[in-house]
Amino acid sequence: MKSLAQYTYSCTNTIFKFLKNNDSNKLVSKLREIELHAKDSIPNSDEKSLWFKFGDYDTLSTTIQEIEHTLAMPITNGNRQLLIEQFEMVTQDIEPSKELRVFYS
């Protein structure tokens, strides 16, 4: 597992744009672009993928595929609502403990 602090801003900004335009296809596409950049810049990373933690207390490791799947759920779905709340937290709160964490493994 490699923490990729250099991608935190671009991923957070991508999530912020999603919250403004609600276009999950653009969100997933941009996150995949960031993942490809990471793959190109990290040696021996062919089988690895980008994943996220939403703040210090997030116990999950959320992948792009999971984000895509969750956002495809109905708006009333609890998991979808939780993901949106996590998105809002990492884009609106300036507390370091609520910051997006980006990993590659």
C-alpha positions in Angstrom: 0.0 0.0 0.0 1.4 3.4 -1.0 -0.2 6.6 0.1 -0.4 9.1 -2.7 -0.7 12.5 -1.2 0.2 14.1 -4.5 -3.2 13.0 -5.9 -5.3 14.2 -2.9 -6.0 17.6 -4.4 -7.0 16.4 -7.9 -9.2 13.7 -6.4 -10.9 16.1 -4.0 -11.4 18.6 -6.7 -12.9 15.9 -8.9 -15.3 15.0 -6.1 -16.2 18.6 -5.6 -17.1 19.0 -9.3 -19.3 15.9 -9.0 -21.2 17.4 -6.1 -21.8 20.6 -8.3 -22.8 18.8 -11.5 -24.0 15.4 -10.3 -22.4 13.7 -13.3 -21.1 10.3 -12.0 -19.8 9.4 -15.4 -17.4 12.4 -15.4 -16.4 11.6 -11.8 -15.5 8.0 -12.6 -13.8 8.9 -15.8 -11.6 11.6 -14.1 -10.7 9.2 -11.2 -9.7 6.6 -13.8 -7.5 9.1 -15.5 -5.8 9.9 -12.2 -5.4 6.1 -11.6 -3.7 5.7 -15.0 -1.3 8.5 -14.2 -0.4 6.8 -10.9 0.1 3.5 -12.7 2.4 5.2 -15.2 4.4 6.9 -12.6 4.9 4.1 -10.1 7.1 1.2 -11.0 5.7 -2.4 -10.9 2.1 -1.2 -10.5 0.3 -3.1 -13.3 -2.1 -5.0 -11.0 -2.7 -2.2 -8.5 -5.5 0.3 -8.2 -6.4 3.5 -6.6 -8.6 3.5 -3.5 -9.8 6.1 -1.0 -10.4 6.7 2.7 -12.7 9.5 3.7 -11.2 10.9 6.8 -9.3 9.3 9.7 -12.3 7.3 10.9 -13.2 5.6 7.7 -12.6 1.9 8.2 -13.3 1.0 4.5 -11.1 1.1 1.5 -13.3 2.4 -1.3 -12.3 1.8 -4.9 -13.3 3.6 -8.1 -15.4 0.6 -9.1 -17.3 0.7 -5.7 -17.9 4.5 -6.1 -19.3 3.8 -9.6 -21.5 1.0 -8.3 -22.8 3.0 -5.3 -23.6 6.1 -7.3 -25.7 3.9 -9.7 -28.0 3.0 -6.8 -31.3 4.9 -6.2 -30.9 8.3 -4.6 -32.7 7.0 -1.5 -30.3 4.1 -1.0 -28.4 4.4 2.4 -25.0 3.5 1.0 -25.4 6.1 -1.8 -26.4 8.7 0.8 -23.4 7.8 3.0 -21.0 8.1 0.1 -22.4 11.6 -0.8 -22.0 12.6 2.8 -18.4 11.4 2.7 -17.8 13.4 -0.5 -19.3 16.5 1.2 -17.1 16.0 4.3 -13.8 15.8 2.4 -14.6 18.8 0.1 -16.1 21.2 2.7 -14.3 20.5 6.0 -10.7 21.8 6.4 -10.0 19.6 9.4 -7.0 17.3 8.6 -8.8 14.4 10.2 -11.6 14.7 7.6 -9.3 14.9 4.6 -9.5 12.5 1.7 -6.7 9.9 1.7 -5.6 8.4 -1.6 -3.8 5.1 -1.8 -2.5 2.7 -4.5 -2.1 -1.0 -4.0 
